[in-house]
Amino acid sequence: MATARALDEHARGRAGRRRSMGYVRHARRGVVIVVGGLVLLGGVALLVLPGPGLLLVLAGLLILAREFPAVDKYVEPVRDRAIQAAEESVTSWWKLTGSILTGLALLAAGVAWGLVDELPFSGWSAGSGLILSGIILFALLIWSHRRVRAARAARGA
């Protein structure tokens, strides 16, 4: 009698675990959809606003592709275009100078938005976003410059 009850409790426990694992899988899928979708939408918005739009589109696609294999076919073309755009930003000194000035403007605007209360949407929440965009821009410029320089050295060697 005691062993039958123990087996019955064991079977109910296993079924409960299977059921809870299904919930975890669906919850995880829901989180991936929300996070990936938000990153993707943010990237699309930043395609026309200052910021690394194409890279966020790529990040959103990569997040979604973990759960949805059909999204994988869009990752490679976007990755190629993002790398191409990053490399194009440092191919001439005009583009590099413009990118550096844009980064400095983002940093200055971020500080201004953080300090000047009369600006619309002023405060450090908006200012820190601008500063972060400037820092990301400089990091991408450095990465792109090193990548282009290494490719040129490899072609020349």
Accessible surface in RSA format (square Angstrom, percent):
REM  Atomic radii and reference values for relative SASA: ProtOr
REM  Chains: A
REM  Algorithm: Lee & Richards
REM  Probe-radius: 1.40
REM  Slices: 20
REM RES _ NUM      All-atoms   Total-Side   Main-Chain    Non-polar    All polar
REM                ABS   REL    ABS   REL    ABS   REL    ABS   REL    ABS   REL
RES MET A   1   181.02  93.7 137.90  91.3  43.12 102.7 113.56  96.5  67.46  89.4
RES ALA A   2    75.91  69.8  65.49 101.1  10.42  23.7  67.48  95.0   8.43  22.3
RES THR A   3   102.67  73.0 100.14 101.5   2.53   6.0  77.48 104.1  25.20  38.1
RES ALA A   4    60.93  56.0  52.23  80.6   8.71  19.8  56.45  79.5   4.49  11.9
RES ARG A   5   137.24  57.6 131.27  66.9   5.97  14.2  45.60  62.3  91.64  55.5
RES ALA A   6    57.81  53.2  48.63  75.0   9.18  20.9  52.98  74.6   4.82  12.8
RES LEU A   7   122.69  68.3 118.96  85.1   3.72   9.4 119.33  83.8   3.36   9.0
RES ASP A   8    72.77  51.0  67.42  67.1   5.35  12.7  21.46  50.5  51.31  51.2
RES GLU A   9    95.15  54.6  85.99  65.1   9.16  21.8  27.22  52.7  67.92  55.5
RES HIS A  10    97.84  53.5  88.26  61.3   9.58  24.5  65.19  67.2  32.65  38.0
RES ALA A  11    56.16  51.6  49.18  75.9   6.98  15.9  51.65  72.7   4.52  12.0
RES ARG A  12   145.38  61.0 136.29  69.5   9.09  21.6  72.27  98.8  73.11  44.3
RES GLY A  13    31.32  38.6   0.00   N/A  31.32  38.6  29.22  80.2   2.11   4.7
RES ARG A  14   112.19  47.1 112.12  57.2   0.07   0.2  27.51  37.6  84.67  51.3
RES ALA A  15    39.17  36.0  36.36  56.1   2.81   6.4  37.13  52.3   2.05   5.4
RES GLY A  16    24.23  29.9   0.00   N/A  24.23  29.9  19.75  54.2   4.49  10.0
RES ARG A  17   135.42  56.9 133.59  68.1   1.84   4.4  66.41  90.8  69.02  41.8
RES ARG A  18   148.36  62.3 138.55  70.6   9.81  23.3  66.54  90.9  81.81  49.6
RES ARG A  19   145.19  61.0 135.26  68.9   9.93  23.6  53.25  72.8  91.94  55.7
RES SER A  20    53.14  44.9  52.19  69.6   0.95   2.2  38.46  81.9  14.68  20.6
RES MET A  21   129.96  67.3 125.93  83.3   4.02   9.6 101.79  86.5  28.16  37.3
RES GLY A  22    14.87  18.3   0.00   N/A  14.87  18.3  14.30  39.2   0.57   1.3
RES TYR A  23   146.49  68.4 142.99  81.4   3.50   9.1 109.64  82.4  36.86  45.4
RES VAL A  24    98.46  64.8  95.44  86.4   3.02   7.3  98.02  85.2   0.44   1.2
RES ARG A  25   142.22  59.7 138.84  70.8   3.38   8.0  54.90  75.0  87.32  52.9
RES HIS A  26   117.71  64.3 108.65  75.5   9.06  23.2  75.53  77.8  42.17  49.1
RES ALA A  27    62.37  57.3  48.43  74.7  13.93  31.7  60.46  85.1   1.91   5.0
RES ARG A  28   117.78  49.5 112.51  57.4   5.27  12.6  50.78  69.4  67.00  40.6
RES ARG A  29    93.74  39.4  93.74  47.8   0.00   0.0  19.22  26.3  74.52  45.2
RES GLY A  30    30.14  37.2   0.00   N/A  30.14  37.2  29.60  81.2   0.54   1.2
RES VAL A  31    92.43  60.8  89.40  80.9   3.02   7.3  91.77  79.7   0.65   1.8
RES VAL A  32    19.25  12.7  18.09  16.4   1.16   2.8  19.25  16.7   0.00   0.0
RES ILE A  33    85.21  48.5  83.23  62.0   1.98   4.8  83.23  59.9   1.98   5.4
RES VAL A  34    88.35  58.1  82.26  74.5   6.09  14.7  87.88  76.4   0.47   1.3
RES VAL A  35    65.74  43.3  64.57  58.5   1.17   2.8  65.74  57.1   0.00   0.0
RES GLY A  36     0.00   0.0   0.00   N/A   0.00   0.0   0.00   0.0   0.00   0.0
RES GLY A  37    19.71  24.3   0.00   N/A  19.71  24.3  19.67  54.0   0.04   0.1
RES LEU A  38   117.01  65.2 108.73  77.8   8.28  20.8 109.05  76.6   7.96  21.4
RES VAL A  39    38.47  25.3  32.93  29.8   5.55  13.4  38.47  33.4   0.00   0.0
RES LEU A  40    42.33  23.6  42.33  30.3   0.00   0.0  42.33  29.7   0.00   0.0
RES LEU A  41   118.29  65.9 113.53  81.2   4.76  12.0 113.87  80.0   4.42  11.9
RES GLY A  42    27.86  34.4   0.00   N/A  27.86  34.4  26.82  73.6   1.04   2.3
RES GLY A  43     0.00   0.0   0.00   N/A   0.00   0.0   0.00   0.0   0.00   0.0
RES VAL A  44    76.21  50.2  72.71  65.8   3.50   8.4  72.71  63.2   3.50   9.5
RES ALA A  45    45.10  41.5  36.67  56.6   8.44  19.2  44.84  63.1   0.27   0.7
RES LEU A  46    40.38  22.5  37.56  26.9   2.82   7.1  37.56  26.4   2.82   7.6
RES LEU A  47    96.49  53.7  63.70  45.6  32.79  82.4  65.93  46.3  30.56  82.2
RES VAL A  48   131.32  86.4  95.66  86.6  35.66  85.9 102.09  88.7  29.23  79.3
RES LEU A  49   101.61  56.6  93.30  66.7   8.31  20.9  94.85  66.6   6.76  18.2
RES PRO A  50    80.34  58.6  62.05  56.6  18.29  66.5  73.33  60.5   7.00  43.5
RES GLY A  51    30.91  38.1   0.00   N/A  30.91  38.1   7.10  19.5  23.81  53.3
RES PRO A  52    26.56  19.4  13.67  12.5  12.89  46.9  26.10  21.6   0.46   2.8
RES GLY A  53     3.94   4.9   0.00   N/A   3.94   4.9   0.28   0.8   3.67   8.2
RES LEU A  54    44.65  24.9  41.73  29.9   2.92   7.3  41.73  29.3   2.92   7.9
RES LEU A  55    58.21  32.4  53.62  38.4   4.59  11.5  53.87  37.8   4.33  11.7
RES LEU A  56    58.11  32.4  58.11  41.6   0.00   0.0  58.11  40.8   0.00   0.0
RES VAL A  57    15.70  10.3  15.70  14.2   0.00   0.0  15.70  13.6   0.00   0.0
RES LEU A  58    20.17  11.2  20.17  14.4   0.00   0.0  20.17  14.2   0.00   0.0
RES ALA A  59    35.51  32.7  32.09  49.5   3.42   7.8  35.14  49.5   0.37   1.0
RES GLY A  60     0.00   0.0   0.00   N/A   0.00   0.0   0.00   0.0   0.00   0.0
RES LEU A  61    17.48   9.7  17.48  12.5   0.00   0.0  17.48  12.3   0.00   0.0
RES LEU A  62    70.71  39.4  67.10  48.0   3.61   9.1  67.36  47.3   3.34   9.0
RES ILE A  63    49.76  28.3  48.93  36.5   0.83   2.0  49.66  35.8   0.11   0.3
RES LEU A  64    22.93  12.8  22.93  16.4   0.00   0.0  22.93  16.1   0.00   0.0
RES ALA A  65    14.85  13.7   5.42   8.4   9.43  21.5   5.74   8.1   9.11  24.1
RES ARG A  66   184.55  77.5 148.29  75.6  36.26  86.3  53.34  72.9 131.21  79.5
RES GLU A  67    26.16  15.0  17.69  13.4   8.47  20.2   2.18   4.2  23.98  19.6
RES PHE A  68    53.41  26.7  52.60  32.6   0.82   2.1  53.41  32.4   0.00   0.0
RES PRO A  69   106.03  77.3  97.48  88.9   8.55  31.1  98.54  81.4   7.49  46.6
RES ALA A  70    77.30  71.1  61.53  95.0  15.76  35.9  74.28 104.6   3.02   8.0
RES VAL A  71    28.07  18.5  27.83  25.2   0.24   0.6  28.07  24.4   0.00   0.0
RES ASP A  72    82.74  58.0  74.82  74.5   7.92  18.7  20.67  48.7  62.07  61.9
RES LYS A  73   142.22  69.4 118.87  72.9  23.34  55.6  77.08  69.4  65.14  69.4
RES TYR A  74   117.43  54.8 116.80  66.5   0.63   1.6  83.10  62.4  34.33  42.3
RES VAL A  75     8.21   5.4   8.21   7.4   0.00   0.0   8.21   7.1   0.00   0.0
RES GLU A  76    89.36  51.3  89.12  67.4   0.24   0.6  52.46 101.5  36.90  30.1
RES PRO A  77    77.80  56.7  66.75  60.8  11.05  40.2  72.96  60.2   4.84  30.1
RES VAL A  78    29.82  19.6  27.92  25.3   1.90   4.6  29.82  25.9   0.00   0.0
RES ARG A  79    80.03  33.6  80.03  40.8   0.00   0.0  21.71  29.7  58.32  35.3
RES ASP A  80    80.48  56.4  74.27  73.9   6.21  14.7  29.14  68.6  51.34  51.2
RES ARG A  81   107.71  45.2 105.81  53.9   1.90   4.5  44.94  61.4  62.77  38.0
RES ALA A  82     3.66   3.4   0.30   0.5   3.36   7.6   0.99   1.4   2.67   7.1
RES ILE A  83    43.29  24.6  41.96  31.3   1.33   3.2  43.29  31.2   0.00   0.0
RES GLN A  84    89.00  49.8  86.75  63.4   2.25   5.4  26.39  56.2  62.60  47.5
RES ALA A  85    34.44  31.7  26.93  41.6   7.51  17.1  28.08  39.5   6.36  16.8
RES ALA A  86    15.60  14.3   6.83  10.5   8.77  20.0  15.03  21.2   0.57   1.5
RES GLU A  87    47.79  27.4  47.79  36.2   0.00   0.0   8.51  16.5  39.28  32.1
RES GLU A  88    64.03  36.8  64.00  48.4   0.03   0.1  26.49  51.2  37.54  30.7
RES SER A  89    30.18  25.5  24.50  32.7   5.68  13.1  27.15  57.8   3.03   4.3
RES VAL A  90     8.91   5.9   0.03   0.0   8.88  21.4   0.03   0.0   8.88  24.1
RES THR A  91    63.66  45.3  43.94  44.5  19.72  47.0  37.03  49.7  26.63  40.3
RES SER A  92    44.09  37.3  36.57  48.8   7.52  17.3  40.75  86.8   3.34   4.7
RES TRP A  93   164.83  66.1 158.21  76.6   6.62  15.5 137.43  73.3  27.41  44.5
RES TRP A  94   177.47  71.2 170.28  82.4   7.19  16.9 150.94  80.5  26.53  43.0
RES LYS A  95   105.27  51.4  96.21  59.0   9.06  21.6  70.31  63.3  34.96  37.2
RES LEU A  96    45.96  25.6  45.96  32.9   0.00   0.0  45.96  32.3   0.00   0.0
RES THR A  97    54.17  38.5  52.64  53.4   1.52   3.6  40.27  54.1  13.90  21.0
RES GLY A  98    33.65  41.5   0.00   N/A  33.65  41.5  31.89  87.5   1.76   3.9
RES SER A  99    20.49  17.3  15.06  20.1   5.43  12.5   4.56   9.7  15.93  22.3
RES ILE A 100    70.00  39.8  70.00  52.2   0.00   0.0  70.00  50.4   0.00   0.0
RES LEU A 101   107.44  59.8 103.22  73.8   4.22  10.6 103.60  72.8   3.84  10.3
RES THR A 102    67.01  47.7  62.44  63.3   4.57  10.9  41.61  55.9  25.40  38.4
RES GLY A 103     0.00   0.0   0.00   N/A   0.00   0.0   0.00   0.0   0.00   0.0
RES LEU A 104    92.19  51.3  88.75  63.5   3.44   8.6  89.11  62.6   3.08   8.3
RES ALA A 105    59.57  54.8  48.68  75.1  10.89  24.8  56.56  79.7   3.01   8.0
RES LEU A 106    15.37   8.6  14.65  10.5   0.72   1.8  15.26  10.7   0.11   0.3
RES LEU A 107    48.79  27.2  48.60  34.8   0.19   0.5  48.79  34.3   0.00   0.0
RES ALA A 108    63.25  58.2  51.14  78.9  12.11  27.6  59.27  83.5   3.98  10.6
RES ALA A 109    28.23  26.0  22.38  34.5   5.85  13.3  27.58  38.8   0.65   1.7
RES GLY A 110     0.00   0.0   0.00   N/A   0.00   0.0   0.00   0.0   0.00   0.0
RES VAL A 111    68.00  44.7  68.00  61.6   0.00   0.0  68.00  59.1   0.00   0.0
RES ALA A 112    36.05  33.1  31.23  48.2   4.81  10.9  35.80  50.4   0.25   0.7
RES TRP A 113    69.47  27.9  69.17  33.5   0.30   0.7  63.79  34.0   5.68   9.2
RES GLY A 114     9.65  11.9   0.00   N/A   9.65  11.9   0.00   0.0   9.65  21.6
RES LEU A 115   119.08  66.3  93.80  67.1  25.28  63.5  95.71  67.2  23.37  62.9
RES VAL A 116    61.52  40.5  57.82  52.3   3.69   8.9  61.39  53.3   0.13   0.4
RES ASP A 117   116.09  81.3  97.36  96.9  18.73  44.3  27.29  64.2  88.80  88.6
RES GLU A 118   153.27  88.0 118.75  89.8  34.52  82.2  73.48 142.1  79.80  65.2
RES LEU A 119    53.07  29.6  47.95  34.3   5.12  12.9  48.17  33.8   4.91  13.2
RES PRO A 120    88.93  64.8  76.52  69.8  12.41  45.1  88.35  72.9   0.57   3.6
RES PHE A 121   182.38  91.2 157.40  97.5  24.97  65.0 170.82 103.6  11.55  33.1
RES SER A 122    39.52  33.4  13.23  17.7  26.29  60.6   0.26   0.6  39.26  55.0
RES GLY A 123    22.82  28.1   0.00   N/A  22.82  28.1  22.44  61.6   0.37   0.8
RES TRP A 124   128.10  51.4 121.19  58.7   6.91  16.2 102.94  54.9  25.15  40.8
RES SER A 125   103.12  87.1  76.78 102.5  26.34  60.7  57.62 122.7  45.50  63.7
RES ALA A 126    35.09  32.3  20.69  31.9  14.40  32.8  32.02  45.1   3.07   8.1
RES GLY A 127     0.00   0.0   0.00   N/A   0.00   0.0   0.00   0.0   0.00   0.0
RES SER A 128    57.31  48.4  53.22  71.0   4.09   9.4  38.28  81.5  19.02  26.7
RES GLY A 129    36.33  44.8   0.00   N/A  36.33  44.8  33.08  90.8   3.25   7.3
RES LEU A 130    44.90  25.0  44.01  31.5   0.90   2.3  44.17  31.0   0.73   2.0
RES ILE A 131    41.16  23.4  41.16  30.7   0.00   0.0  41.16  29.6   0.00   0.0
RES LEU A 132   102.60  57.1 101.22  72.4   1.38   3.5 102.30  71.8   0.31   0.8
RES SER A 133    20.28  17.1  18.66  24.9   1.62   3.7   0.66   1.4  19.62  27.5
RES GLY A 134     0.00   0.0   0.00   N/A   0.00   0.0   0.00   0.0   0.00   0.0
RES ILE A 135    95.28  54.2  93.53  69.7   1.74   4.2  94.49  68.0   0.79   2.1
RES ILE A 136    60.56  34.5  59.33  44.2   1.23   3.0  60.56  43.6   0.00   0.0
RES LEU A 137    41.45  23.1  39.75  28.4   1.70   4.3  41.36  29.0   0.09   0.2
RES PHE A 138    48.56  24.3  48.53  30.1   0.03   0.1  48.53  29.4   0.03   0.1
RES ALA A 139    57.28  52.7  46.11  71.2  11.17  25.4  52.13  73.4   5.15  13.6
RES LEU A 140    44.43  24.7  44.07  31.5   0.36   0.9  44.43  31.2   0.00   0.0
RES LEU A 141     9.98   5.6   9.09   6.5   0.89   2.2   9.58   6.7   0.40   1.1
RES ILE A 142    95.11  54.1  92.03  68.6   3.08   7.4  95.05  68.4   0.07   0.2
RES TRP A 143   111.33  44.7 107.10  51.8   4.23   9.9  82.65  44.1  28.68  46.5
RES SER A 144     0.66   0.6   0.66   0.9   0.00   0.0   0.00   0.0   0.66   0.9
RES HIS A 145    72.72  39.7  72.67  50.5   0.05   0.1  55.39  57.1  17.33  20.2
RES ARG A 146   151.25  63.5 147.20  75.0   4.05   9.6  40.27  55.0 110.97  67.3
RES ARG A 147    99.38  41.7  90.62  46.2   8.76  20.9  24.58  33.6  74.80  45.3
RES VAL A 148    14.26   9.4  12.93  11.7   1.33   3.2  14.26  12.4   0.00   0.0
RES ARG A 149   138.72  58.2 136.53  69.6   2.20   5.2  56.86  77.7  81.86  49.6
RES ALA A 150    63.41  58.3  51.16  78.9  12.25  27.9  58.84  82.9   4.57  12.1
RES ALA A 151    41.81  38.4  32.93  50.8   8.88  20.2  40.36  56.8   1.45   3.8
RES ARG A 152   125.02  52.5 115.99  59.1   9.03  21.5  43.52  59.5  81.51  49.4
RES ALA A 153    64.87  59.6  48.62  75.0  16.26  37.0  60.26  84.9   4.61  12.2
RES ALA A 154    74.54  68.5  49.74  76.8  24.80  56.4  58.40  82.2  16.14  42.7
RES ARG A 155   183.50  77.0 151.10  77.0  32.40  77.1  79.79 109.0 103.71  62.9
RES GLY A 156    70.86  87.4   0.00   N/A  70.86  87.4  37.85 103.9  33.01  73.9
RES ALA A 157   119.17 109.6  52.16  80.5  67.01 152.4  88.67 124.9  30.50  80.8
END  Absolute sums over single chains surface
CHAIN  1 A    10866.5       9455.9       1410.6       7726.3       3140.2
END  Absolute sums over all chains
TOTAL         10866.5       9455.9       1410.6       7726.3       3140.2
